[in-house]
Amino acid sequence: MITEHKKEKNGRILDGVVVSDKMTKTVVVEILHLKQHPKYKKYFKVTRRYKTHDPESRYHVGDKVIIQETRPISKDKRWIVVSKAD
């Protein structure tokens, strides 16, 4: 679950793991990011969960996926699944 931050013309691209696929055409993807404490210099995990558009319901819990930022699709969805990560 290494986070990959790239800036593309069409929006940011991240990689994460699908943690829920119970909604229609939507999967929840969890992104893991390591952050360093400013004083103690110890690294700790920070996770973020994004509701992501999956129109064909191809991805299921445990799949590693690449997501891309896009226009708002619904109230909470601003990401779309691009492909499966290797």
matplotlib code that plots the C-alpha trace (Angstrom):
import matplotlib.pyplot as plt

x = [0.0, 2.6, 1.0, 2.0, 1.4, 1.6, 0.2, -1.5, -3.4, -6.6, -6.0, -4.0, -3.3, -3.1, -3.0, -4.7, -6.7, -10.5, -12.0, -15.7, -17.7, -21.2, -22.5, -23.7, -21.1, -19.0, -16.0, -14.3, -10.5, -8.2, -4.9, -2.0, 0.5, 3.5, 4.0, 6.9, 6.3, 7.8, 9.5, 10.2, 11.0, 9.1, 7.0, 3.3, 0.6, -2.2, -5.1, -7.7, -10.8, -12.2, -15.5, -14.6, -16.7, -16.5, -19.3, -18.9, -18.4, -15.2, -13.2, -13.7, -12.4, -8.7, -7.9, -5.0, -6.2, -5.1, -7.6, -7.7, -9.3, -12.1, -15.1, -17.8, -19.9, -22.1, -22.1, -19.1, -17.5, -14.7, -12.5, -12.7, -10.9, -8.4, -7.1, -5.8, -2.3, 0.3]
y = [0.0, 2.5, 5.9, 7.3, 11.1, 12.4, 15.6, 15.0, 17.4, 15.5, 15.4, 13.5, 9.8, 7.6, 3.9, 2.0, -1.0, -1.6, -1.9, -2.0, -2.9, -3.0, 0.1, 0.0, 1.4, 2.6, 1.2, 2.6, 2.8, 3.3, 5.2, 4.7, 7.6, 7.7, 10.9, 12.0, 13.5, 17.1, 16.8, 13.1, 12.2, 8.9, 7.8, 6.9, 5.7, 8.0, 6.5, 8.2, 6.6, 7.8, 6.8, 6.0, 5.5, 1.9, 1.8, -1.9, -3.2, -4.9, -4.4, -6.1, -6.1, -6.6, -5.5, -3.0, -0.2, 3.1, 6.0, 9.4, 12.6, 13.7, 16.0, 15.5, 12.5, 12.6, 14.3, 12.2, 10.8, 12.8, 9.8, 7.2, 3.8, 3.8, 0.2, -2.6, -2.0, -4.7]
z = [0.0, -1.1, -1.9, -5.3, -5.6, -9.1, -10.5, -13.9, -16.1, -15.3, -11.5, -8.9, -9.2, -6.0, -5.4, -2.6, -1.5, -1.9, 1.6, 0.7, -2.4, -1.0, -2.9, -6.5, -8.9, -5.9, -4.0, -1.0, -1.5, 1.5, 0.9, 3.3, 3.8, 6.1, 8.0, 10.2, 13.6, 13.6, 17.0, 17.6, 13.9, 14.2, 11.2, 11.7, 9.4, 8.2, 6.2, 4.1, 2.6, -0.7, -2.3, -5.9, -9.0, -10.4, -13.1, -14.0, -10.4, -11.5, -8.2, -4.9, -1.4, -1.2, -4.8, -5.2, -7.5, -9.0, -8.7, -10.4, -9.3, -11.5, -11.6, -8.9, -9.7, -6.6, -3.2, -2.0, -5.2, -6.8, -7.8, -10.5, -10.6, -13.5, -13.2, -11.1, -9.6, -10.0]

ax = plt.figure().add_subplot(projection="3d")
ax.plot(x, y, z, "-o")
ax.set_aspect("equal")
plt.show()
